[in-house]
């Protein structure tokens, strides 16, 4: 299949990776530049039977892996970790070498936002990672849970009953050198980032599918409040009726 650029003109066949490069991702002061990458159906479903795999395409996979290769770390919500059975980020030897030349770890570490920090600690995410995952948890979490979590992951605390994402992301930049942070959802975490004004770029694949059913719709959770963020359109690509949309600040 041929990937065509519909916007901006002139159109024509394009190399997908070249349009998702990192050269235009300027730093955001005391916090990382945050990219949200999602896939959704025409009617807004972000999963089929709880997972995203049925919505994707080979090119969506290329974008997914390329953004991972560029990011300093990958941010994901605890529910998505459980539903998608997250493990350590996998990448090619060539990508690992390129990352190390840029001063990054060979594989981007996984950062998980969790209020409860209750996980199956024997899953590959915690046992097979080149770099220990990082858990963002409320400072008010019971000390016994924090102690148990610290055996399997690095723990960053912020906020009281919930995670203060603005402060937690600042800690990731200050203490761990995270300049570009890729968020892979889900909708609840996306909403928290939106409410805190922490989204700099949205990469959205629209799959040519109607899912229907009673599950919630949208890449953001219901009840987002009055949060609104203007993100100019950077490009629109098309391949086999899939649309690849990229919005970013300063586009």
N, C-alpha and C positions, 0 to 999 in steps of 0.2 A: 504494500500500500504506500501511496505517496502522501506525505504531510504537506499541506498547502497553507501558506499564510494568507488569511483573509483581511487582516488589519495589523499594522498600518500598511498602506500601499507603498510600493508596488507589491503585488502578490507573487505567487509562484512557489515552487518547491523549496523547502528549507531544511537545514540541519537542526533538529530539535535541540540538541545539547547546546548549540551555540546561542540559542535564545534564552537559556536559563543560566547564563554565566554569572559569576560573582563580582564582576568588575564594578557594577553599579550599586552594590550594597554597602553604602557608607555606614560608619559606626553611629550609634545612637547615644552618645554621651556615656552615662554610667550604666547602660544596659545593652544587651545584645540587640542586633537587628533580627526581627522575628518574621519568619516566613510560615504561613499556614498552607499546607498542601492537602487537598481533599478531592474526593471523587463523589459524584452524585448522579442520580438518574434525572430524567427530564422533569419528573414531578417532585424532585427534591430528596428522594430516599438516599441515605448515605450507607446503607447496608442491606443485604439480602440474607435472611435467616441469621442476622446478627454479625455478619462479616462482610467485608468490602470486595472480596475477590471477584464475585460475579459481575461487578460493575466495571471492572478495569479492562484495559486493552494492552497489547504489547507496547504501544507508544506511551501509554500512561505508566507502564512499568519502567520504561526508559527514563521518564521524567522523575518518577519516584526515586529510582536508584541514583540518578545524577544529582538531585538535590541532596540526598544523603551524603554523597561523596563530597559535596561542597561545604556542608554544615560542620560546625565545630561540635555540635551535640544535637540530639534528637529528643524533643519534648513530647510526652504522650500522657494521657489520662489513665488512671488505674483501671477503669472499666474497659477501656480499649485494650490495655495490656492483657486483661483476662480474656476478653472475647476473641481477640485476634491471636492469642497465645504467643505473645512477643518473645523473641529471643534476642541475642546480641545482633547488632547490625553486621550483615555480611557484605563484603565487597571484594573486588578483584585485586590480585597482586599489583597490577599496574595502577589502579586507583589508590591503593595503599601507599605505593611509592610516591605518587604525586602529592598525596596528603602530607607525607612526611617532609617532602621538599618545601611545602608551605608552612611547616612548623606545627602541623596538626598530628594527633595520634593516628595510627594506621586505620583504625576504625572509629567512627563517631560513637561516643558513649550514649547510652539511653538514660534519659532523665524522666522520672515518673512523678506526677503530682498525685498525692493521695492523702485524704483526711484520716483514714483508718490505719494505713500502712499494714494491712493484713494481706499477705500473699502466700502462695505456695513457694517456699524458699528453696525447694529442690528442683525448680524448673530451670531450663537452660539460661534464662535471662540472668539468673543469679549464680549459676554454677559454671557456665561456659564462656563468660565474657572475657575478652582481652583486657578491657578496663572495667572495673566494677561499676555497675549502674549507680545513679544518684537518685535518691528519693527526696522530694520536696514535701515536707510535712509541717503541720502546725506546731508551734512551740509548746502549745498546751497539751500535746499528746502525752499519754501516760508514760513515765520513764521506763517501765518494763518493756513497752512496745518499741520505744526508741532504741533501747539496748539490744533487743532481739534483731531489729532491722539493721543495726550497725554491724552485725556480724556478717551480713550478706551484701551490704551496699553502703555507699557513702550517704550520709543523711544531712540535709540542709533544712534547718527549721526557720520558719517565719510566720508571723501571724499567730492568732490564738486558737479560735475554733476552726478556722479555715486557713488555707495558705495565702499569705500576702504575696501575690505573684510579682508585683513590681519590685518588692524588696528581694525576693528569692532570685529573680533574674539578675538583679544588680550583684548579688553575691556570686552567681555563676560567672559573671564577667570579671569581677574583681579578684576572686579567689581561684578561678579555674580557667581563666582566659577564654571564655566563650564569647566570641564576637558575632557569630552568625548561628542562630538557633532555629532549627526546623521543627515546627509543630505538626504532628500527624493526627491531632484530634484526641478524642471525639468532640461532638457538638458542645458538651458541657464545658470542656476546657476552652474551646474556641470562644465561647460566650464570656468566660472569665477574662480571657485576654482582651476581648473587645471592650468589655466594661472598664477595664483598667487602661485602655488606650495603648495597648502593647502590640498591635499588629501593624507591620510595615509592608507586608506583601501577601497576596493571596493567589495561589496557583490552584485553579479549579478545573477538573476534567468533568465534562457533562456527557454521560453515557446515553446513547439513543434508546433508552428503555423507559417504559412506564411500569412501575412496581405495584402501585395500589396498596390496599390493605389499610390497617388501622394504626400502623406505627407512626411515630412523630416524623415530621418532614423538616428538612433543612440542615445546613451545615452548622447552624447555631441552635442551641437548645431553646425551647419555649420560655417565654418570660425574660427576654434579654433586657427588659427595661427600656430606658430612653437612649441607650448607647447608640451612637451613630458615628461612622468614620468614613470620610471620603477617600477613596483609593482610585486614582485615574487608571484607565485601561491601557496596558502596555502592549499586549498583542492578543490576537485571536488566531488559532490554528485549527485546521480541520483535516480529519482523516477517517474515511469510511463512516461518516456521520457522527463521529466523536468530535467534540469541541474541546479545545485546550485553551483556557482563558488565564491570563496573567494580569493581575492588578497590583500596582505598587505605588507607594508614596513618591512623589516627584517624577512620575512617568511623563 
